[in-house]
Amino acid sequence: MRPRLLAEDVDFSFVLPDDPVTADLVTDLELAVLWEGMARGDGRLRTIAAAVTLRPRTDPAALAYRQDVLADCLRNPDAVRALYDLAHEAVEEEDKVIRGIGGRSDGLLRRALRVLEAFCGRLRSLAALAAAHRKAFSSPAFTRLFTMLAANLDARYLREVEELLVLLEFEGGIAVTGGLGPGNRPAGFRLHPPPGARPDRRSRKARLRHKASGESDDDWRALASFRADLLGGAADAATASADDVRDFFAALRDELGFYVGCLNLAETLSAHGLPLCRPEHRPPGEGALSARGLYDPCLALRLDAPVTGNDLDADGIALVMVTGANRGGKSTFLRGLGVATLMAQSGMFAPAASYRATPADGVFTHFRREEDRTLTSGRLAEELGRLSAIADLLRPGSLLLSNESLSSTGEEEASAIAADLLRAFTAHGVRVALVTHLHALAHATHTAPPAPVLSLRAERTPDGARTFRLTPAPPSASAHATDLYRRILDR
């Protein structure tokens, strides 16, 4: 049995990617804040959230499968949390059962029986939970799961399993048949139901008897060794069964854990009055990208307060260029777009009132780095090195988020390099969202774009106040640093 709550036809791997480009993505988008918001201090939930969000899907059907599961979870949060707790407790209970010493088959059998006994109780509770809430869930994934549980975990089956576990204790002795092989060595031994379990004429008429007196240690050692040999097959089968049930509970715990993280995040963001929506995923090739009230959930979590959202109309746009006042919300907008893309393509809700996009074939970030005295090369070389690593991974349909890239060199050189890169990336089918301080680049790109471009500018009121809203407008000729200077002096 497999839960199949994250994918219809495959098991999900919760192994975290480990590469420098992904590490930069995590840092630049402040994803650790998002994961902590989902985990609420639970290390396992944090790992699960990271594993899922760092493996975004691109197939609209696969994403709809998860979205339907999440919709069920949002409608039935208490039931989902109860299912998660049950699965989590089942796995923890198995971990507490002491393992047999030395790997002897009789010890392995005893441990497997203890585990299966505990699991039977959990399976009975799971079946009862599923039966109680089945009608409230409508997604294909939960419908399949609950149908499978009802078919495989009926009361009669569980009762028969518990009866079998009692028999496998062999408290009344071991019934076995066998013979002699080459060299008169024992061969062909086969376990039978224990004496008293059910009548068996073969057990009444033994053809060969040996009685161990028990007066010497050799007798006991020989008997223990013989018993262990006989129980090897039963121990292997019972252990395999226990492992199968444990694997099911572990998979159920981890897959439900992702949705529990979504519930945690939704509760926190909704408490601040921030909107959440079901993303609309468009087919490949459409180049869709639009949103209303798009915001950065990581900023909201960090501030523990509502934040300003922005509208975006970038359908068919290859380059979104953002300029304007310093501290006007440009970087926040870029992070919000990146986080929203990952959330949407993980099957989550989007941090917006509405969100519609063609799934990106990979999300990449290139953000300005603060000065690092440990660098063995110049800052420009470091920036170009990161860009080169990203370029090796870019594919048509990828999304590249660039925040003040090439700030380590002069404007003329930086603008020339950036213009070449933008032409190459957009010609390759990569969508670029760019926050830039390079005024020459911004104006040249706006007036003679290498591809369809949307220019956004951070709003600024006449008195210099920042609204943290971005509006379509030609690039600004100033970052308005004097506003900040005056504000500091006024303090």
C-alpha positions in Angstrom: 0.0 0.0 0.0 1.2 3.5 -0.9 -0.5 6.8 0.1 0.1 8.5 -3.3 -0.8 12.0 -2.0 2.0 13.8 -3.7 2.1 12.0 -7.0 -0.4 9.6 -8.7 2.1 7.0 -10.0 5.5 7.4 -8.2 6.9 7.6 -4.7 8.2 11.0 -3.8 11.9 11.3 -2.8 12.4 13.6 0.3 16.2 13.8 -0.3 17.2 17.5 -0.4 19.2 18.7 -3.4 22.7 19.7 -2.5 24.4 22.1 -5.0 25.6 25.7 -5.0 22.9 27.0 -7.3 20.1 25.6 -5.1 21.9 27.0 -2.1 21.9 30.4 -3.6 18.2 30.1 -4.4 17.4 29.2 -0.8 19.5 32.2 0.5 18.2 34.8 -2.1 14.5 34.0 -1.6 14.8 33.5 2.1 13.2 30.1 1.8 14.3 29.1 5.3 11.7 31.6 6.6 9.0 30.0 4.5 9.9 26.5 5.7 9.9 27.5 9.3 6.5 29.1 8.8 5.3 25.7 7.6 7.1 23.7 10.2 6.5 25.7 13.4 9.6 24.3 15.0 9.2 20.7 13.8 12.4 19.6 12.1 10.8 16.8 10.1 8.1 19.1 8.7 10.8 21.6 7.8 12.8 19.0 5.8 9.6 17.8 4.1 8.7 21.4 3.1 12.1 22.0 1.8 12.2 18.8 -0.2 8.9 19.5 -1.9 9.4 23.2 -2.7 12.8 22.6 -4.1 11.4 20.1 -6.6 8.8 22.1 -8.4 6.6 20.3 -10.9 5.8 21.6 -14.4 3.0 19.3 -15.5 -0.4 21.1 -15.0 -2.1 17.7 -14.4 0.3 16.7 -11.7 -0.1 20.1 -10.1 -3.8 19.9 -10.2 -3.6 16.4 -8.5 -1.8 18.0 -5.5 -4.0 21.1 -5.5 -7.1 18.9 -5.2 -5.5 17.1 -2.2 -4.7 20.5 -0.6 -8.3 21.7 -1.2 -9.5 18.6 0.8 -7.0 19.4 3.5 -8.0 23.1 3.8 -11.7 21.9 4.1 -10.8 19.2 6.7 -7.8 20.4 8.7 -8.7 18.6 11.9 -9.0 15.2 10.1 -5.8 15.7 8.2 -3.9 16.6 11.4 -5.4 13.5 13.1 -4.2 11.3 10.2 -0.8 12.8 10.3 -0.5 12.4 14.1 -1.6 8.7 13.9 1.0 7.9 11.2 3.7 9.8 13.1 3.0 8.0 16.3 3.0 4.6 14.5 6.5 5.1 13.2 7.7 6.4 16.5 6.2 3.3 18.3 8.1 1.0 15.9 11.3 2.8 16.7 10.8 2.1 20.4 10.7 -1.7 20.1 14.1 -3.1 21.1 15.9 -4.9 18.3 16.9 -8.6 18.8 20.5 -9.1 20.0 22.9 -10.7 17.6 20.5 -11.0 14.7 19.2 -14.5 15.8 16.0 -15.4 14.0 14.0 -16.1 17.2 14.9 -12.6 18.4 14.0 -11.1 15.1 10.7 -12.9 15.1 9.8 -11.7 18.6 10.6 -8.1 17.6 8.6 -8.3 14.3 5.6 -9.7 16.2 5.7 -6.9 18.8 5.9 -4.3 16.0 3.0 -6.0 14.0 0.9 -6.1 17.2 1.4 -2.4 17.7 0.7 -1.7 14.0 -2.5 -3.7 14.1 -3.9 -1.2 16.6 -2.8 1.7 14.5 -4.2 0.2 11.4 -7.5 -0.3 13.1 -7.5 3.4 14.2 -6.5 4.5 10.7 -9.4 2.5 9.1 -11.8 4.0 11.6 -10.6 7.6 10.9 -10.8 7.0 7.1 -14.3 5.6 7.4 -15.5 8.5 9.6 -14.2 11.2 7.2 -14.3 9.6 3.9 -17.4 11.4 2.6 -15.8 14.8 3.4 -13.0 14.3 0.9 -13.4 14.4 -2.8 -9.9 14.5 -4.4 -8.9 11.5 -6.5 -5.9 10.9 -4.2 -7.8 10.8 -0.9 -10.7 8.9 -2.6 -8.2 6.3 -3.7 -6.5 6.1 -0.3 -9.7 5.7 1.7 -11.0 3.1 -0.7 -7.8 1.2 -0.4 -7.9 1.3 3.4 -11.6 0.2 3.5 -10.8 -2.7 1.1 -7.7 -3.9 2.9 -8.2 -3.1 6.6 -11.7 -4.5 7.4 -12.3 -5.8 10.9 -12.2 -9.5 9.9 -8.8 -9.2 8.2 -7.3 -7.4 11.2 -8.7 -10.0 13.6 -7.2 -12.8 11.5 -3.9 -11.0 11.5 -3.9 -10.7 15.3 -4.8 -14.4 15.7 -1.9 -15.3 13.4 0.5 -13.2 15.5 -0.6 -15.2 18.6 0.1 -18.5 16.8 3.6 -17.2 15.7 4.5 -16.9 19.4 4.8 -20.7 19.4 4.1 -20.9 23.1 2.8 -24.4 22.7 5.9 -25.6 20.9 7.0 -25.9 17.2 5.5 -28.3 14.8 7.8 -29.1 11.9 8.3 -31.7 9.2 11.5 -32.5 7.5 13.8 -35.3 6.4 17.4 -36.2 5.8 19.5 -35.1 2.9 23.0 -36.1 1.6 25.2 -37.2 4.4 22.2 -37.7 6.7 22.0 -34.0 7.2 18.7 -32.4 8.1 16.9 -31.1 5.1 13.5 -29.9 3.9 12.2 -28.6 7.2 8.9 -26.9 7.1 7.0 -25.1 9.8 3.4 -26.1 10.5 0.7 -24.5 12.7 1.7 -25.0 16.3 0.3 -28.0 18.2 -3.2 -27.2 19.3 -3.8 -24.6 16.6 -5.7 -27.1 14.5 -5.7 -30.9 14.3 -2.9 -32.4 12.2 -2.4 -36.2 12.1 1.2 -35.8 11.1 2.0 -34.2 14.4 0.5 -37.1 16.3 2.7 -39.7 14.7 6.3 -38.7 14.8 8.5 -41.1 13.0 11.8 -40.0 14.7 12.2 -38.8 18.2 15.0 -37.3 20.1 14.8 -36.2 23.7 17.1 -33.6 25.1 17.8 -34.2 28.7 18.7 -30.6 29.5 21.4 -31.8 31.8 24.2 -30.2 29.8 24.8 -26.8 28.2 25.4 -28.5 24.9 21.8 -29.8 24.8 20.4 -26.3 25.4 22.7 -24.8 22.8 21.8 -27.4 20.2 18.1 -26.9 20.9 18.4 -23.1 20.7 20.3 -23.4 17.4 17.8 -25.8 16.0 14.9 -23.6 17.0 16.6 -20.5 15.4 17.2 -22.4 12.2 13.5 -23.5 12.1 12.2 -20.0 12.7 14.4 -18.3 10.1 11.8 -18.3 7.4 9.0 -17.1 9.7 11.3 -14.4 11.1 12.2 -13.1 7.6 8.5 -13.1 6.5 7.3 -11.3 9.7 10.1 -8.8 9.5 9.4 -8.0 5.9 5.7 -7.6 6.8 6.6 -5.2 9.6 8.9 -3.2 7.3 6.1 -2.9 4.7 3.6 -1.6 7.2 6.2 0.8 8.7 7.1 2.1 5.2 3.4 2.8 4.6 3.1 4.7 7.8 6.3 6.6 7.1 5.2 7.5 3.6 1.8 8.6 4.9 3.4 10.7 7.6 5.8 12.4 5.2 3.3 13.1 2.5 0.6 14.3 4.9 3.4 16.3 6.6 3.7 18.5 3.5 0.0 19.4 3.7 0.1 19.9 7.4 2.9 22.5 6.7 0.5 24.1 4.1 -2.2 24.3 6.8 0.2 25.9 9.2 1.3 28.5 6.7 -2.3 29.2 5.6 -3.4 29.8 9.2 -0.6 32.3 9.8 -0.9 34.3 6.6 -4.7 34.3 6.8 -4.5 35.6 10.4 -2.8 38.7 9.0 -5.6 39.2 6.4 -3.3 38.2 3.5 -4.9 36.6 0.5 -4.2 33.0 -0.7 -5.5 31.5 -4.0 -5.4 28.4 -6.0 -3.0 29.0 -8.9 -4.1 28.5 -12.5 -1.5 26.6 -14.4 -1.4 27.2 -18.1 -0.1 24.8 -20.7 3.6 25.0 -21.9 4.1 27.5 -24.6 1.6 30.1 -23.5 4.0 32.2 -21.6 1.4 33.2 -19.1 2.3 35.2 -16.0 -0.2 37.4 -14.2 -1.2 38.0 -10.6 -3.2 40.3 -8.4 -2.0 41.3 -5.0 1.2 39.3 -5.2 3.3 39.5 -2.0 6.3 38.0 -0.4 5.1 35.5 2.3 8.6 35.3 3.8 8.5 39.1 4.5 5.1 38.7 6.2 6.4 35.8 8.3 9.5 37.7 9.3 7.6 40.9 10.2 4.7 38.9 11.6 2.5 41.5 10.0 0.6 42.3 6.7 2.6 43.4 3.7 1.9 45.2 0.5 1.0 43.2 -2.6 1.5 44.1 -6.3 -0.2 43.4 -9.5 1.6 41.8 -12.4 0.5 41.5 -16.1 3.3 39.8 -17.9 1.6 37.3 -20.2 3.9 36.8 -23.2 6.6 38.9 -21.6 10.1 37.6 -21.7 11.7 40.4 -19.6 10.3 42.1 -16.5 12.5 45.0 -15.6 12.1 46.8 -12.3 13.6 50.2 -11.5 12.9 53.1 -9.2 13.4 54.4 -5.7 15.8 52.6 -3.3 14.0 50.7 -0.6 10.8 51.0 -2.6 9.9 47.2 -2.6 11.8 46.1 -5.8 13.8 43.3 -4.2 10.7 42.3 -2.1 8.7 42.0 -5.3 11.4 39.8 -6.9 11.5 37.5 -3.9 7.7 37.3 -3.9 7.6 36.3 -7.5 10.2 33.6 -6.9 8.6 32.2 -3.8 5.1 32.3 -5.4 6.4 30.4 -8.4 7.9 27.7 -6.2 4.8 27.5 -4.0 2.5 27.2 -7.0 4.6 24.6 -8.7 4.8 22.5 -5.5 1.0 22.2 -5.5 0.5 24.8 -2.8 -1.7 27.9 -2.8 -0.1 31.2 -4.1 0.5 34.3 -2.0 -1.8 36.5 -4.0 -5.5 37.2 -4.6 -5.1 35.5 -8.0 -2.2 33.9 -9.8 -2.0 32.5 -13.4 1.2 31.2 -15.0 2.8 28.7 -17.3 5.0 26.6 -15.0 8.6 27.6 -15.2 11.1 24.9 -16.1 13.4 25.7 -13.2 13.7 28.8 -11.0 17.2 30.5 -10.6 18.4 33.5 -8.7 21.4 35.8 -9.1 21.4 38.4 -6.3 24.0 40.9 -5.4 26.3 39.7 -2.6 27.7 41.8 0.2 31.5 42.2 0.3 33.2 38.9 1.2 36.8 39.3 2.4 37.3 35.5 2.0 37.0 35.6 -1.8 40.1 34.4 -3.6 39.1 36.3 -6.8 37.6 39.7 -7.6 33.9 40.4 -7.0 33.1 40.6 -10.7 34.8 37.3 -11.3 32.6 35.8 -8.5 29.5 37.3 -10.0 30.3 35.9 -13.5 31.2 32.5 -12.0 27.7 32.3 -10.4 26.1 33.4 -13.7 28.1 30.8 -15.6 26.9 28.0 -13.2 23.3 29.2 -13.7 23.7 29.4 -17.5 24.7 25.7 -17.6 21.3 24.8 -16.1 19.0 27.2 -17.9 16.4 25.7 -20.3 13.7 27.2 -22.5 10.9 28.1 -20.0 13.2 28.7 -17.1 12.7 31.7 -14.8 15.8 33.8 -13.8 15.5 36.4 -11.1 18.3 38.9 -11.2 18.7 41.5 -8.3 21.3 44.2 -8.8 23.6 41.9 -10.8 27.0 43.1 -11.9 27.0 45.8 -9.2 30.7 45.0 -8.6 31.9 46.9 -11.7 31.3 50.2 -13.4 28.0 51.1 -15.1 29.4 51.1 -18.6 31.0 47.6 -18.3 28.1 46.2 -16.3 25.5 47.5 -18.8 27.4 46.0 -21.7 27.7 42.6 -20.1 24.1 42.6 -18.9 22.8 43.5 -22.3 24.6 40.6 -23.9 23.3 38.2 -21.3 19.7 39.4 -21.6 19.8 39.0 -25.3 21.2 35.5 -25.0 18.8 34.4 -22.2 15.6 35.7 -23.8 16.6 34.3 -27.2 16.9 30.9 -25.5 13.4 31.2 -24.2 14.3 32.1 -20.6 12.1 34.5 -18.8 14.1 37.1 -16.8 12.8 39.3 -14.0 15.4 42.0 -13.4 15.9 44.6 -10.7 18.7 46.9 -11.8 20.5 50.1 -10.8 22.0 50.4 -14.3 20.2 53.3 -15.8 21.9 53.0 -19.2 20.9 49.4 -19.4 17.3 50.1 -18.3 16.7 52.8 -20.8 18.3 51.0 -23.7 16.3 47.9 -22.9 13.1 49.9 -22.6 13.6 51.8 -25.9 15.1 48.9 -27.9 14.1 45.7 -26.1 15.7 42.4 -27.1 12.4 40.7 -26.4 8.9 41.7 -25.2 9.5 43.7 -22.0 7.5 45.0 -19.1 9.0 48.0 -17.3 7.9 48.4 -13.7 8.8 51.3 -11.4 8.7 51.6 -7.6 6.2 54.3 -6.6 7.3 57.4 -4.7 5.0 60.1 -3.4 5.9 63.8 -4.0 7.3 64.0 -0.5 9.6 61.0 -1.1 7.6 58.4 0.8 7.6 54.8 -0.5 4.3 53.0 -1.1 6.1 49.7 -1.8 3.9 49.4 -4.9 5.2 48.8 -8.4 3.4 50.3 -11.4 4.1 50.0 -15.2 6.2 53.0 -16.1 9.4 53.8 -18.1 12.6 53.3 -16.1 13.4 56.0 -13.6 16.5 58.1 -14.1 17.2 58.2 -10.4 17.2 55.9 -7.4 16.2 58.9 -5.3 19.0 58.3 -2.8 18.6 61.9 -1.7 15.2 61.1 -0.2 16.9 58.6 2.1 19.6 61.1 2.9 17.1 63.8 3.9 15.1 61.2 5.9 18.2 60.2 7.9 19.1 63.9 8.6 15.6 64.6 9.7 15.9 62.0 12.4 
